[in-house]
Amino acid sequence: MAIDPVCKMTVNEEKAAAKADYKGKTYYFCAKGCKEKFEKEPEKYIRR
Ligand SMILES: [Zn+2]
């Protein structure tokens, strides 16, 4: 399972609604809306 970096939900990689590659890493999202938020400000979401 992967963690949706936007809403922190766990996402099954095979069933993810959307995914994005950023700086060599693949991120999975529960919904297309989360991917859109991520792509606007990826740094905001990958910084922990
Ligand atoms: Zn999400």
mmCIF file of the protein (N, C-alpha, C, O) and its ligand, coordinates in Angstrom:
data_MODEL
# 
_entry.id   MODEL 
# 
loop_
_entity.id 
_entity.type 
_entity.pdbx_number_of_molecules 
1 polymer     1 
2 non-polymer 1 
# 
_entity_poly.entity_id                      1 
_entity_poly.type                           'polypeptide(L)' 
_entity_poly.nstd_linkage                   no 
_entity_poly.nstd_monomer                   no 
_entity_poly.pdbx_seq_one_letter_code       MAIDPVCKMTVNEEKAAAKADYKGKTYYFCAKGCKEKFEKEPEKYIRR 
_entity_poly.pdbx_seq_one_letter_code_can   MAIDPVCKMTVNEEKAAAKADYKGKTYYFCAKGCKEKFEKEPEKYIRR 
_entity_poly.pdbx_strand_id                 A 
# 
loop_
_entity_poly_seq.entity_id 
_entity_poly_seq.num 
_entity_poly_seq.mon_id 
_entity_poly_seq.hetero 
1 1  MET n 
1 2  ALA n 
1 3  ILE n 
1 4  ASP n 
1 5  PRO n 
1 6  VAL n 
1 7  CYS n 
1 8  LYS n 
1 9  MET n 
1 10 THR n 
1 11 VAL n 
1 12 ASN n 
1 13 GLU n 
1 14 GLU n 
1 15 LYS n 
1 16 ALA n 
1 17 ALA n 
1 18 ALA n 
1 19 LYS n 
1 20 ALA n 
1 21 ASP n 
1 22 TYR n 
1 23 LYS n 
1 24 GLY n 
1 25 LYS n 
1 26 THR n 
1 27 TYR n 
1 28 TYR n 
1 29 PHE n 
1 30 CYS n 
1 31 ALA n 
1 32 LYS n 
1 33 GLY n 
1 34 CYS n 
1 35 LYS n 
1 36 GLU n 
1 37 LYS n 
1 38 PHE n 
1 39 GLU n 
1 40 LYS n 
1 41 GLU n 
1 42 PRO n 
1 43 GLU n 
1 44 LYS n 
1 45 TYR n 
1 46 ILE n 
1 47 ARG n 
1 48 ARG n 
# 
loop_
_struct_asym.id 
_struct_asym.entity_id 
A 1 
B 2 
# 
loop_
_chem_comp.id 
_chem_comp.type 
_chem_comp.mon_nstd_flag 
ALA 'L-peptide linking' y 
ARG 'L-peptide linking' y 
ASN 'L-peptide linking' y 
ASP 'L-peptide linking' y 
CYS 'L-peptide linking' y 
GLU 'L-peptide linking' y 
GLY 'peptide linking'   y 
ILE 'L-peptide linking' y 
LYS 'L-peptide linking' y 
MET 'L-peptide linking' y 
PHE 'L-peptide linking' y 
PRO 'L-peptide linking' y 
THR 'L-peptide linking' y 
TYR 'L-peptide linking' y 
VAL 'L-peptide linking' y 
ZN  non-polymer         . 
# 
_pdbx_entity_nonpoly.entity_id   2 
_pdbx_entity_nonpoly.name        ? 
_pdbx_entity_nonpoly.comp_id     ZN 
# 
_pdbx_nonpoly_scheme.asym_id         B 
_pdbx_nonpoly_scheme.entity_id       2 
_pdbx_nonpoly_scheme.mon_id          ZN 
_pdbx_nonpoly_scheme.ndb_seq_num     1 
_pdbx_nonpoly_scheme.pdb_seq_num     101 
_pdbx_nonpoly_scheme.auth_seq_num    101 
_pdbx_nonpoly_scheme.pdb_mon_id      ZN 
_pdbx_nonpoly_scheme.auth_mon_id     ZN 
_pdbx_nonpoly_scheme.pdb_strand_id   A 
_pdbx_nonpoly_scheme.pdb_ins_code    . 
# 
loop_
_atom_site.group_PDB 
_atom_site.id 
_atom_site.type_symbol 
_atom_site.label_atom_id 
_atom_site.label_alt_id 
_atom_site.label_comp_id 
_atom_site.label_asym_id 
_atom_site.label_entity_id 
_atom_site.label_seq_id 
_atom_site.pdbx_PDB_ins_code 
_atom_site.Cartn_x 
_atom_site.Cartn_y 
_atom_site.Cartn_z 
_atom_site.occupancy 
_atom_site.B_iso_or_equiv 
_atom_site.pdbx_formal_charge 
_atom_site.auth_seq_id 
_atom_site.auth_comp_id 
_atom_site.auth_asym_id 
_atom_site.auth_atom_id 
_atom_site.pdbx_PDB_model_num 
ATOM   1   N  N  . MET A 1 1  ? 0.841  -1.193 0.000   1.00 0.00 ? 1   MET A N  1 
ATOM   2   C  CA . MET A 1 1  ? 0.000  0.000  0.000   1.00 0.00 ? 1   MET A CA 1 
ATOM   3   C  C  . MET A 1 1  ? 0.886  1.257  0.000   1.00 0.00 ? 1   MET A C  1 
ATOM   4   O  O  . MET A 1 1  ? 1.979  1.276  0.566   1.00 0.00 ? 1   MET A O  1 
ATOM   5   N  N  . ALA A 1 2  ? 0.383  2.273  -0.639  1.00 0.00 ? 2   ALA A N  1 
ATOM   6   C  CA . ALA A 1 2  ? 1.095  3.548  -0.662  1.00 0.00 ? 2   ALA A CA 1 
ATOM   7   C  C  . ALA A 1 2  ? 0.250  4.574  0.090   1.00 0.00 ? 2   ALA A C  1 
ATOM   8   O  O  . ALA A 1 2  ? -0.940 4.369  0.330   1.00 0.00 ? 2   ALA A O  1 
ATOM   9   N  N  . ILE A 1 3  ? 0.885  5.667  0.450   1.00 0.00 ? 3   ILE A N  1 
ATOM   10  C  CA . ILE A 1 3  ? 0.158  6.739  1.131   1.00 0.00 ? 3   ILE A CA 1 
ATOM   11  C  C  . ILE A 1 3  ? -0.075 7.873  0.139   1.00 0.00 ? 3   ILE A C  1 
ATOM   12  O  O  . ILE A 1 3  ? 0.857  8.363  -0.498  1.00 0.00 ? 3   ILE A O  1 
ATOM   13  N  N  . ASP A 1 4  ? -1.312 8.269  0.024   1.00 0.00 ? 4   ASP A N  1 
ATOM   14  C  CA . ASP A 1 4  ? -1.645 9.454  -0.782  1.00 0.00 ? 4   ASP A CA 1 
ATOM   15  C  C  . ASP A 1 4  ? -1.022 10.659 -0.074  1.00 0.00 ? 4   ASP A C  1 
ATOM   16  O  O  . ASP A 1 4  ? -1.404 10.972 1.054   1.00 0.00 ? 4   ASP A O  1 
ATOM   17  N  N  . PRO A 1 5  ? -0.065 11.343 -0.720  1.00 0.00 ? 5   PRO A N  1 
ATOM   18  C  CA . PRO A 1 5  ? 0.638  12.428 -0.018  1.00 0.00 ? 5   PRO A CA 1 
ATOM   19  C  C  . PRO A 1 5  ? -0.249 13.642 0.264   1.00 0.00 ? 5   PRO A C  1 
ATOM   20  O  O  . PRO A 1 5  ? 0.092  14.482 1.097   1.00 0.00 ? 5   PRO A O  1 
ATOM   21  N  N  . VAL A 1 6  ? -1.367 13.734 -0.419  1.00 0.00 ? 6   VAL A N  1 
ATOM   22  C  CA . VAL A 1 6  ? -2.229 14.904 -0.236  1.00 0.00 ? 6   VAL A CA 1 
ATOM   23  C  C  . VAL A 1 6  ? -3.149 14.718 0.967   1.00 0.00 ? 6   VAL A C  1 
ATOM   24  O  O  . VAL A 1 6  ? -3.184 15.573 1.852   1.00 0.00 ? 6   VAL A O  1 
ATOM   25  N  N  . CYS A 1 7  ? -3.885 13.624 1.011   1.00 0.00 ? 7   CYS A N  1 
ATOM   26  C  CA . CYS A 1 7  ? -4.864 13.442 2.089   1.00 0.00 ? 7   CYS A CA 1 
ATOM   27  C  C  . CYS A 1 7  ? -4.436 12.385 3.101   1.00 0.00 ? 7   CYS A C  1 
ATOM   28  O  O  . CYS A 1 7  ? -5.128 12.160 4.094   1.00 0.00 ? 7   CYS A O  1 
ATOM   29  N  N  . LYS A 1 8  ? -3.281 11.726 2.851   1.00 0.00 ? 8   LYS A N  1 
ATOM   30  C  CA . LYS A 1 8  ? -2.712 10.725 3.768   1.00 0.00 ? 8   LYS A CA 1 
ATOM   31  C  C  . LYS A 1 8  ? -3.500 9.422  3.848   1.00 0.00 ? 8   LYS A C  1 
ATOM   32  O  O  . LYS A 1 8  ? -3.270 8.615  4.749   1.00 0.00 ? 8   LYS A O  1 
ATOM   33  N  N  . MET A 1 9  ? -4.405 9.214  2.936   1.00 0.00 ? 9   MET A N  1 
ATOM   34  C  CA . MET A 1 9  ? -5.117 7.933  2.890   1.00 0.00 ? 9   MET A CA 1 
ATOM   35  C  C  . MET A 1 9  ? -4.185 6.857  2.363   1.00 0.00 ? 9   MET A C  1 
ATOM   36  O  O  . MET A 1 9  ? -3.262 7.150  1.603   1.00 0.00 ? 9   MET A O  1 
ATOM   37  N  N  . THR A 1 10 ? -4.421 5.614  2.762   1.00 0.00 ? 10  THR A N  1 
ATOM   38  C  CA . THR A 1 10 ? -3.662 4.532  2.157   1.00 0.00 ? 10  THR A CA 1 
ATOM   39  C  C  . THR A 1 10 ? -4.321 4.175  0.834   1.00 0.00 ? 10  THR A C  1 
ATOM   40  O  O  . THR A 1 10 ? -5.546 4.135  0.722   1.00 0.00 ? 10  THR A O  1 
ATOM   41  N  N  . VAL A 1 11 ? -3.489 3.919  -0.161  1.00 0.00 ? 11  VAL A N  1 
ATOM   42  C  CA . VAL A 1 11 ? -3.974 3.661  -1.515  1.00 0.00 ? 11  VAL A CA 1 
ATOM   43  C  C  . VAL A 1 11 ? -3.330 2.378  -2.027  1.00 0.00 ? 11  VAL A C  1 
ATOM   44  O  O  . VAL A 1 11 ? -2.115 2.205  -1.936  1.00 0.00 ? 11  VAL A O  1 
ATOM   45  N  N  . ASN A 1 12 ? -4.142 1.493  -2.559  1.00 0.00 ? 12  ASN A N  1 
ATOM   46  C  CA . ASN A 1 12 ? -3.619 0.288  -3.210  1.00 0.00 ? 12  ASN A CA 1 
ATOM   47  C  C  . ASN A 1 12 ? -3.040 0.704  -4.561  1.00 0.00 ? 12  ASN A C  1 
ATOM   48  O  O  . ASN A 1 12 ? -3.749 1.261  -5.399  1.00 0.00 ? 12  ASN A O  1 
ATOM   49  N  N  . GLU A 1 13 ? -1.764 0.436  -4.768  1.00 0.00 ? 13  GLU A N  1 
ATOM   50  C  CA . GLU A 1 13 ? -1.109 0.879  -6.008  1.00 0.00 ? 13  GLU A CA 1 
ATOM   51  C  C  . GLU A 1 13 ? -1.831 0.384  -7.266  1.00 0.00 ? 13  GLU A C  1 
ATOM   52  O  O  . GLU A 1 13 ? -1.877 1.083  -8.278  1.00 0.00 ? 13  GLU A O  1 
ATOM   53  N  N  . GLU A 1 14 ? -2.387 -0.812 -7.192  1.00 0.00 ? 14  GLU A N  1 
ATOM   54  C  CA . GLU A 1 14 ? -3.043 -1.370 -8.377  1.00 0.00 ? 14  GLU A CA 1 
ATOM   55  C  C  . GLU A 1 14 ? -4.409 -0.750 -8.638  1.00 0.00 ? 14  GLU A C  1 
ATOM   56  O  O  . GLU A 1 14 ? -4.924 -0.825 -9.754  1.00 0.00 ? 14  GLU A O  1 
ATOM   57  N  N  . LYS A 1 15 ? -4.989 -0.148 -7.629  1.00 0.00 ? 15  LYS A N  1 
ATOM   58  C  CA . LYS A 1 15 ? -6.330 0.419  -7.775  1.00 0.00 ? 15  LYS A CA 1 
ATOM   59  C  C  . LYS A 1 15 ? -6.347 1.932  -7.651  1.00 0.00 ? 15  LYS A C  1 
ATOM   60  O  O  . LYS A 1 15 ? -7.415 2.542  -7.606  1.00 0.00 ? 15  LYS A O  1 
ATOM   61  N  N  . ALA A 1 16 ? -5.178 2.537  -7.594  1.00 0.00 ? 16  ALA A N  1 
ATOM   62  C  CA . ALA A 1 16 ? -5.113 3.988  -7.404  1.00 0.00 ? 16  ALA A CA 1 
ATOM   63  C  C  . ALA A 1 16 ? -5.858 4.718  -8.522  1.00 0.00 ? 16  ALA A C  1 
ATOM   64  O  O  . ALA A 1 16 ? -5.779 4.331  -9.688  1.00 0.00 ? 16  ALA A O  1 
ATOM   65  N  N  . ALA A 1 17 ? -6.572 5.764  -8.158  1.00 0.00 ? 17  ALA A N  1 
ATOM   66  C  CA . ALA A 1 17 ? -7.326 6.547  -9.140  1.00 0.00 ? 17  ALA A CA 1 
ATOM   67  C  C  . ALA A 1 17 ? -6.388 7.351  -10.022 1.00 0.00 ? 17  ALA A C  1 
ATOM   68  O  O  . ALA A 1 17 ? -6.709 7.672  -11.166 1.00 0.00 ? 17  ALA A O  1 
ATOM   69  N  N  . ALA A 1 18 ? -5.231 7.668  -9.475  1.00 0.00 ? 18  ALA A N  1 
ATOM   70  C  CA . ALA A 1 18 ? -4.275 8.468  -10.239 1.00 0.00 ? 18  ALA A CA 1 
ATOM   71  C  C  . ALA A 1 18 ? -2.891 8.260  -9.650  1.00 0.00 ? 18  ALA A C  1 
ATOM   72  O  O  . ALA A 1 18 ? -2.742 7.919  -8.477  1.00 0.00 ? 18  ALA A O  1 
ATOM   73  N  N  . LYS A 1 19 ? -1.882 8.471  -10.484 1.00 0.00 ? 19  LYS A N  1 
ATOM   74  C  CA . LYS A 1 19 ? -0.515 8.428  -9.974  1.00 0.00 ? 19  LYS A CA 1 
ATOM   75  C  C  . LYS A 1 19 ? 0.312  9.456  -10.705 1.00 0.00 ? 19  LYS A C  1 
ATOM   76  O  O  . LYS A 1 19 ? -0.031 9.883  -11.808 1.00 0.00 ? 19  LYS A O  1 
ATOM   77  N  N  . ALA A 1 20 ? 1.401  9.848  -10.082 1.00 0.00 ? 20  ALA A N  1 
ATOM   78  C  CA . ALA A 1 20 ? 2.263  10.860 -10.679 1.00 0.00 ? 20  ALA A CA 1 
ATOM   79  C  C  . ALA A 1 20 ? 3.705  10.530 -10.349 1.00 0.00 ? 20  ALA A C  1 
ATOM   80  O  O  . ALA A 1 20 ? 4.012  10.066 -9.251  1.00 0.00 ? 20  ALA A O  1 
ATOM   81  N  N  . ASP A 1 21 ? 4.582  10.770 -11.300 1.00 0.00 ? 21  ASP A N  1 
ATOM   82  C  CA . ASP A 1 21 ? 6.013  10.620 -11.048 1.00 0.00 ? 21  ASP A CA 1 
ATOM   83  C  C  . ASP A 1 21 ? 6.571  11.996 -10.748 1.00 0.00 ? 21  ASP A C  1 
ATOM   84  O  O  . ASP A 1 21 ? 6.320  12.959 -11.472 1.00 0.00 ? 21  ASP A O  1 
ATOM   85  N  N  . TYR A 1 22 ? 7.320  12.071 -9.681  1.00 0.00 ? 22  TYR A N  1 
ATOM   86  C  CA . TYR A 1 22 ? 7.925  13.343 -9.322  1.00 0.00 ? 22  TYR A CA 1 
ATOM   87  C  C  . TYR A 1 22 ? 9.304  13.074 -8.766  1.00 0.00 ? 22  TYR A C  1 
ATOM   88  O  O  . TYR A 1 22 ? 9.452  12.337 -7.791  1.00 0.00 ? 22  TYR A O  1 
ATOM   89  N  N  . LYS A 1 23 ? 10.319 13.670 -9.380  1.00 0.00 ? 23  LYS A N  1 
ATOM   90  C  CA . LYS A 1 23 ? 11.710 13.487 -8.956  1.00 0.00 ? 23  LYS A CA 1 
ATOM   91  C  C  . LYS A 1 23 ? 12.076 12.015 -8.778  1.00 0.00 ? 23  LYS A C  1 
ATOM   92  O  O  . LYS A 1 23 ? 12.727 11.637 -7.804  1.00 0.00 ? 23  LYS A O  1 
ATOM   93  N  N  . GLY A 1 24 ? 11.653 11.202 -9.727  1.00 0.00 ? 24  GLY A N  1 
ATOM   94  C  CA . GLY A 1 24 ? 12.067 9.809  -9.715  1.00 0.00 ? 24  GLY A CA 1 
ATOM   95  C  C  . GLY A 1 24 ? 11.277 8.889  -8.803  1.00 0.00 ? 24  GLY A C  1 
ATOM   96  O  O  . GLY A 1 24 ? 11.571 7.697  -8.713  1.00 0.00 ? 24  GLY A O  1 
ATOM   97  N  N  . LYS A 1 25 ? 10.270 9.438  -8.121  1.00 0.00 ? 25  LYS A N  1 
ATOM   98  C  CA . LYS A 1 25 ? 9.461  8.613  -7.234  1.00 0.00 ? 25  LYS A CA 1 
ATOM   99  C  C  . LYS A 1 25 ? 8.021  8.635  -7.741  1.00 0.00 ? 25  LYS A C  1 
ATOM   100 O  O  . LYS A 1 25 ? 7.556  9.640  -8.278  1.00 0.00 ? 25  LYS A O  1 
ATOM   101 N  N  . THR A 1 26 ? 7.320  7.512  -7.562  1.00 0.00 ? 26  THR A N  1 
ATOM   102 C  CA . THR A 1 26 ? 5.929  7.469  -7.987  1.00 0.00 ? 26  THR A CA 1 
ATOM   103 C  C  . THR A 1 26 ? 5.019  7.654  -6.782  1.00 0.00 ? 26  THR A C  1 
ATOM   104 O  O  . THR A 1 26 ? 5.193  7.009  -5.749  1.00 0.00 ? 26  THR A O  1 
ATOM   105 N  N  . TYR A 1 27 ? 4.055  8.537  -6.932  1.00 0.00 ? 27  TYR A N  1 
ATOM   106 C  CA . TYR A 1 27 ? 3.088  8.807  -5.862  1.00 0.00 ? 27  TYR A CA 1 
ATOM   107 C  C  . TYR A 1 27 ? 1.711  8.367  -6.343  1.00 0.00 ? 27  TYR A C  1 
ATOM   108 O  O  . TYR A 1 27 ? 1.365  8.517  -7.515  1.00 0.00 ? 27  TYR A O  1 
ATOM   109 N  N  . TYR A 1 28 ? 0.944  7.828  -5.423  1.00 0.00 ? 28  TYR A N  1 
ATOM   110 C  CA . TYR A 1 28 ? -0.394 7.322  -5.754  1.00 0.00 ? 28  TYR A CA 1 
ATOM   111 C  C  . TYR A 1 28 ? -1.440 8.134  -5.018  1.00 0.00 ? 28  TYR A C  1 
ATOM   112 O  O  . TYR A 1 28 ? -1.226 8.601  -3.899  1.00 0.00 ? 28  TYR A O  1 
ATOM   113 N  N  . PHE A 1 29 ? -2.594 8.290  -5.689  1.00 0.00 ? 29  PHE A N  1 
ATOM   114 C  CA . PHE A 1 29 ? -3.649 9.150  -5.142  1.00 0.00 ? 29  PHE A CA 1 
ATOM   115 C  C  . PHE A 1 29 ? -4.986 8.430  -5.121  1.00 0.00 ? 29  PHE A C  1 
ATOM   116 O  O  . PHE A 1 29 ? -5.275 7.577  -5.961  1.00 0.00 ? 29  PHE A O  1 
ATOM   117 N  N  . CYS A 1 30 ? -5.797 8.801  -4.130  1.00 0.00 ? 30  CYS A N  1 
ATOM   118 C  CA . CYS A 1 30 ? -7.121 8.177  -3.988  1.00 0.00 ? 30  CYS A CA 1 
ATOM   119 C  C  . CYS A 1 30 ? -8.089 8.711  -5.031  1.00 0.00 ? 30  CYS A C  1 
ATOM   120 O  O  . CYS A 1 30 ? -9.072 8.052  -5.368  1.00 0.00 ? 30  CYS A O  1 
ATOM   121 N  N  . ALA A 1 31 ? -7.810 9.907  -5.542  1.00 0.00 ? 31  ALA A N  1 
ATOM   122 C  CA . ALA A 1 31 ? -8.720 10.554 -6.484  1.00 0.00 ? 31  ALA A CA 1 
ATOM   123 C  C  . ALA A 1 31 ? -7.938 11.497 -7.387  1.00 0.00 ? 31  ALA A C  1 
ATOM   124 O  O  . ALA A 1 31 ? -6.846 11.947 -7.042  1.00 0.00 ? 31  ALA A O  1 
ATOM   125 N  N  . LYS A 1 32 ? -8.508 11.784 -8.538  1.00 0.00 ? 32  LYS A N  1 
ATOM   126 C  CA . LYS A 1 32 ? -7.831 12.694 -9.467  1.00 0.00 ? 32  LYS A CA 1 
ATOM   127 C  C  . LYS A 1 32 ? -7.637 14.079 -8.854  1.00 0.00 ? 32  LYS A C  1 
ATOM   128 O  O  . LYS A 1 32 ? -6.656 14.767 -9.137  1.00 0.00 ? 32  LYS A O  1 
ATOM   129 N  N  . GLY A 1 33 ? -8.588 14.472 -8.010  1.00 0.00 ? 33  GLY A N  1 
ATOM   130 C  CA . GLY A 1 33 ? -8.464 15.781 -7.363  1.00 0.00 ? 33  GLY A CA 1 
ATOM   131 C  C  . GLY A 1 33 ? -7.214 15.887 -6.503  1.00 0.00 ? 33  GLY A C  1 
ATOM   132 O  O  . GLY A 1 33 ? -6.588 16.945 -6.426  1.00 0.00 ? 33  GLY A O  1 
ATOM   133 N  N  . CYS A 1 34 ? -6.856 14.778 -5.856  1.00 0.00 ? 34  CYS A N  1 
ATOM   134 C  CA . CYS A 1 34 ? -5.645 14.796 -5.040  1.00 0.00 ? 34  CYS A CA 1 
ATOM   135 C  C  . CYS A 1 34 ? -4.409 14.923 -5.918  1.00 0.00 ? 34  CYS A C  1 
ATOM   136 O  O  . CYS A 1 34 ? -3.462 15.623 -5.558  1.00 0.00 ? 34  CYS A O  1 
ATOM   137 N  N  . LYS A 1 35 ? -4.408 14.261 -7.052  1.00 0.00 ? 35  LYS A N  1 
ATOM   138 C  CA . LYS A 1 35 ? -3.273 14.388 -7.964  1.00 0.00 ? 35  LYS A CA 1 
ATOM   139 C  C  . LYS A 1 35 ? -3.140 15.821 -8.453  1.00 0.00 ? 35  LYS A C  1 
ATOM   140 O  O  . LYS A 1 35 ? -2.030 16.346 -8.548  1.00 0.00 ? 35  LYS A O  1 
ATOM   141 N  N  . GLU A 1 36 ? -4.258 16.453 -8.763  1.00 0.00 ? 36  GLU A N  1 
ATOM   142 C  CA . GLU A 1 36 ? -4.218 17.837 -9.251  1.00 0.00 ? 36  GLU A CA 1 
ATOM   143 C  C  . GLU A 1 36 ? -3.639 18.767 -8.191  1.00 0.00 ? 36  GLU A C  1 
ATOM   144 O  O  . GLU A 1 36 ? -2.853 19.662 -8.500  1.00 0.00 ? 36  GLU A O  1 
ATOM   145 N  N  . LYS A 1 37 ? -4.033 18.549 -6.943  1.00 0.00 ? 37  LYS A N  1 
ATOM   146 C  CA . LYS A 1 37 ? -3.468 19.374 -5.863  1.00 0.00 ? 37  LYS A CA 1 
ATOM   147 C  C  . LYS A 1 37 ? -1.971 19.137 -5.754  1.00 0.00 ? 37  LYS A C  1 
ATOM   148 O  O  . LYS A 1 37 ? -1.188 20.074 -5.602  1.00 0.00 ? 37  LYS A O  1 
ATOM   149 N  N  . PHE A 1 38 ? -1.585 17.865 -5.833  1.00 0.00 ? 38  PHE A N  1 
ATOM   150 C  CA . PHE A 1 38 ? -0.170 17.526 -5.730  1.00 0.00 ? 38  PHE A CA 1 
ATOM   151 C  C  . PHE A 1 38 ? 0.633  18.197 -6.833  1.00 0.00 ? 38  PHE A C  1 
ATOM   152 O  O  . PHE A 1 38 ? 1.706  18.744 -6.580  1.00 0.00 ? 38  PHE A O  1 
ATOM   153 N  N  . GLU A 1 39 ? 0.124  18.156 -8.039  1.00 0.00 ? 39  GLU A N  1 
ATOM   154 C  CA . GLU A 1 39 ? 0.890  18.696 -9.163  1.00 0.00 ? 39  GLU A CA 1 
ATOM   155 C  C  . GLU A 1 39 ? 1.009  20.218 -9.112  1.00 0.00 ? 39  GLU A C  1 
ATOM   156 O  O  . GLU A 1 39 ? 1.942  20.790 -9.677  1.00 0.00 ? 39  GLU A O  1 
ATOM   157 N  N  . LYS A 1 40 ? 0.074  20.866 -8.441  1.00 0.00 ? 40  LYS A N  1 
ATOM   158 C  CA . LYS A 1 40 ? 0.196  22.322 -8.297  1.00 0.00 ? 40  LYS A CA 1 
ATOM   159 C  C  . LYS A 1 40 ? 1.315  22.692 -7.336  1.00 0.00 ? 40  LYS A C  1 
ATOM   160 O  O  . LYS A 1 40 ? 2.056  23.647 -7.570  1.00 0.00 ? 40  LYS A O  1 
ATOM   161 N  N  . GLU A 1 41 ? 1.433  21.929 -6.250  1.00 0.00 ? 41  GLU A N  1 
ATOM   162 C  CA . GLU A 1 41 ? 2.423  22.261 -5.222  1.00 0.00 ? 41  GLU A CA 1 
ATOM   163 C  C  . GLU A 1 41 ? 3.052  20.997 -4.660  1.00 0.00 ? 41  GLU A C  1 
ATOM   164 O  O  . GLU A 1 41 ? 2.896  20.700 -3.476  1.00 0.00 ? 41  GLU A O  1 
ATOM   165 N  N  . PRO A 1 42 ? 3.762  20.251 -5.498  1.00 0.00 ? 42  PRO A N  1 
ATOM   166 C  CA . PRO A 1 42 ? 4.300  18.966 -5.021  1.00 0.00 ? 42  PRO A CA 1 
ATOM   167 C  C  . PRO A 1 42 ? 5.192  19.092 -3.797  1.00 0.00 ? 42  PRO A C  1 
ATOM   168 O  O  . PRO A 1 42 ? 5.148  18.240 -2.909  1.00 0.00 ? 42  PRO A O  1 
ATOM   169 N  N  . GLU A 1 43 ? 5.996  20.135 -3.740  1.00 0.00 ? 43  GLU A N  1 
ATOM   170 C  CA . GLU A 1 43 ? 6.925  20.275 -2.616  1.00 0.00 ? 43  GLU A CA 1 
ATOM   171 C  C  . GLU A 1 43 ? 6.185  20.383 -1.281  1.00 0.00 ? 43  GLU A C  1 
ATOM   172 O  O  . GLU A 1 43 ? 6.660  19.906 -0.250  1.00 0.00 ? 43  GLU A O  1 
ATOM   173 N  N  . LYS A 1 44 ? 5.044  21.003 -1.324  1.00 0.00 ? 44  LYS A N  1 
ATOM   174 C  CA . LYS A 1 44 ? 4.260  21.177 -0.102  1.00 0.00 ? 44  LYS A CA 1 
ATOM   175 C  C  . LYS A 1 44 ? 3.849  19.823 0.471   1.00 0.00 ? 44  LYS A C  1 
ATOM   176 O  O  . LYS A 1 44 ? 3.791  19.639 1.687   1.00 0.00 ? 44  LYS A O  1 
ATOM   177 N  N  . TYR A 1 45 ? 3.562  18.876 -0.431  1.00 0.00 ? 45  TYR A N  1 
ATOM   178 C  CA . TYR A 1 45 ? 3.036  17.599 0.041   1.00 0.00 ? 45  TYR A CA 1 
ATOM   179 C  C  . TYR A 1 45 ? 4.096  16.546 0.330   1.00 0.00 ? 45  TYR A C  1 
ATOM   180 O  O  . TYR A 1 45 ? 3.860  15.639 1.128   1.00 0.00 ? 45  TYR A O  1 
ATOM   181 N  N  . ILE A 1 46 ? 5.257  16.651 -0.305  1.00 0.00 ? 46  ILE A N  1 
ATOM   182 C  CA . ILE A 1 46 ? 6.260  15.624 -0.022  1.00 0.00 ? 46  ILE A CA 1 
ATOM   183 C  C  . ILE A 1 46 ? 7.145  16.000 1.152   1.00 0.00 ? 46  ILE A C  1 
ATOM   184 O  O  . ILE A 1 46 ? 7.873  15.156 1.675   1.00 0.00 ? 46  ILE A O  1 
ATOM   185 N  N  . ARG A 1 47 ? 7.092  17.237 1.565   1.00 0.00 ? 47  ARG A N  1 
ATOM   186 C  CA . ARG A 1 47 ? 7.880  17.641 2.730   1.00 0.00 ? 47  ARG A CA 1 
ATOM   187 C  C  . ARG A 1 47 ? 7.183  17.170 3.993   1.00 0.00 ? 47  ARG A C  1 
ATOM   188 O  O  . ARG A 1 47 ? 5.989  17.409 4.175   1.00 0.00 ? 47  ARG A O  1 
ATOM   189 N  N  . ARG A 1 48 ? 7.900  16.522 4.837   1.00 0.00 ? 48  ARG A N  1 
ATOM   190 C  CA . ARG A 1 48 ? 7.268  16.011 6.061   1.00 0.00 ? 48  ARG A CA 1 
ATOM   191 C  C  . ARG A 1 48 ? 7.871  16.723 7.256   1.00 0.00 ? 48  ARG A C  1 
ATOM   192 O  O  . ARG A 1 48 ? 7.489  16.452 8.394   1.00 0.00 ? 48  ARG A O  1 
HETATM 193 ZN ZN . ZN  B 2 .  ? -6.429 11.597 -1.602  1.00 0.00 2 101 ZN  A ZN 1 
# 
